[in-house]
Amino acid sequence: MRRGTEEILSGVYLIGGPNVTQADDAAVYLIDFKGELVLIDAGAGGSASQLVRNIEMLGLNPALVSHVILTHCHIDHIGAAPFFREKYKAKIVIHEMDAKALETGDSVRTAANWYGTTFPPTKIDRKLTGARETLKFDNDELHCLHTPGHTPGSIAVYLDRSGQRVLFGQDIHGPFHKAFGSNIEAWKKSMQTLLALEADILCEGHFGIFRPKNKARAYIERYLEEYE
């Protein structure tokens, strides 16, 4: 296994992020649904070929990546999504409230301007709507929850597998900026929604993987206290 990648749970992997691919990447997670692969986020874009190699190093076929689920519209999470769509026909999934930033290549809403780069206007294959949608893969379910706050269309994703609840809760820490359309009060409600899930494992976007349940909860509660 390539140094830095990690199997978090059976068929759930960390394949990208600052200590795995490149410094500007947020965490990239991969879920294997009996051969059909799903990415949670896609890094900042420059590490697309490294992500492919990491998938191959796990003995998996990157051509089987069917969906790239984006937790929000920022460049460090969405950068390689167009690559996977173009090369492997993967479907890009994001909440409708963050979709326009990708469709128009908005350098402010995608925060590409923060990184001194651009994001190409990109077609979205599925726009999530409302508070909750469940995506089915094989006999598994991937639950997508609308968790506005950091951005208007932020989502968290969770999966129940092997008796464990794995929560992909990217950018719980913020930051919060007017240019992002951030809303602290909405974020506080979103964090209560995540706490209610009682996840056993929290896969965060920038600060690692927190387990068991009490550490996952403590991580979220720490930020709630900070913004009181």
Long-range contacts (C-beta under 8 A, 24 or more apart in sequence): 1-57, 1-58, 2-53, 2-54, 2-57, 5-54, 5-57, 5-58, 6-209, 7-58, 8-166, 8-201, 8-203, 8-209, 9-161, 9-162, 9-164, 9-166, 9-201, 10-161, 10-162, 11-161, 12-159, 12-161, 12-166, 13-58, 14-203, 14-209, 15-51, 15-54, 15-55, 15-58, 16-41, 16-42, 16-43, 16-47, 16-50, 16-51, 16-54, 17-43, 17-206, 18-206, 20-54, 21-47, 21-50, 21-51, 21-54, 22-46, 22-47, 22-50, 24-76, 24-115, 25-76, 25-79, 26-74, 26-76, 26-77, 26-170, 26-171, 26-205, 26-206, 27-170, 27-203, 27-204, 27-205, 27-206, 28-80, 29-168, 29-203, 30-55, 30-58, 30-60, 31-137, 31-142, 31-159, 32-60, 33-137, 33-138, 33-140, 34-138, 35-64, 36-64, 36-66, 36-137, 36-138, 37-61, 37-62, 37-64, 37-65, 37-66, 38-65, 38-66, 38-67, 38-68, 38-69, 38-137, 38-142, 39-65, 39-67, 39-68, 39-69, 39-84, 39-90, 40-69, 40-71, 40-157, 40-168, 40-170, 40-203, 41-68, 41-69, 41-70, 41-71, 41-77, 41-78, 41-170, 41-205, 42-68, 42-70, 42-77, 42-78, 42-79, 42-80, 42-81, 42-83, 42-84, 43-76, 43-77, 43-79, 43-80, 44-75, 44-76, 44-79, 44-80, 44-115, 44-117, 45-75, 45-79, 45-80, 45-83, 45-117, 45-119, 46-79, 47-80, 48-79, 48-80, 48-83, 48-84, 51-80, 62-88, 63-88, 64-88, 65-90, 66-90, 66-91, 66-137, 67-91, 67-92, 67-93, 67-135, 68-92, 68-93, 69-93, 69-94, 69-135, 69-142, 69-144, 69-155, 69-157, 70-94, 70-98, 70-102, 71-154, 71-155, 71-156, 71-157, 71-168, 71-170, 71-171, 71-205, 72-98, 72-150, 72-151, 72-153, 72-154, 72-155, 72-170, 72-171, 73-98, 73-99, 73-101, 73-102, 73-109, 73-110, 73-151, 73-153, 74-110, 74-111, 74-151, 74-171, 74-180, 75-110, 75-111, 75-112, 75-114, 75-115, 75-117, 75-119, 76-111, 76-115, 77-170, 77-171, 77-205, 78-102, 78-110, 78-119, 79-119, 81-122, 82-120, 82-122, 85-122, 85-123, 85-125, 91-125, 91-126, 92-122, 92-123, 92-124, 92-125, 92-126, 93-124, 93-125, 93-126, 93-127, 93-128, 93-135, 93-144, 94-124, 94-127, 94-128, 94-153, 94-155, 95-127, 95-128, 95-129, 95-144, 95-146, 95-153, 95-154, 95-155, 96-127, 96-128, 96-129, 96-153, 97-146, 97-148, 97-151, 97-152, 97-153, 98-151, 98-152, 98-153, 98-154, 99-124, 99-127, 99-153, 108-179, 109-151, 109-179, 109-180, 109-181, 111-180, 128-155, 145-193, 145-194, 146-190, 147-187, 147-190, 147-191, 147-193, 147-194, 148-183, 148-186, 148-187, 148-190, 149-174, 149-176, 149-182, 149-183, 149-184, 149-186, 149-187, 149-188, 149-189, 149-190, 149-191, 150-174, 150-175, 150-176, 150-180, 150-182, 150-187, 151-180, 151-181, 151-182, 152-181, 152-183, 154-190, 156-190, 156-193, 156-194, 158-197, 158-199, 164-200, 164-201, 165-197, 165-198, 165-199, 165-200, 165-201, 166-199, 166-200, 166-201, 166-203, 167-194, 167-197, 167-199, 167-201, 167-202, 167-203, 167-216, 168-203, 169-194, 169-199, 169-202, 169-203, 169-204, 169-205, 169-220, 170-204, 170-205, 170-206, 171-204, 171-205, 171-206, 172-204, 172-205, 172-219, 172-220, 172-223, 173-204, 173-206, 173-207, 173-223, 174-223, 174-227, 184-227, 187-227, 188-224, 188-227, 191-220, 191-223, 191-224, 194-220, 195-220, 195-221
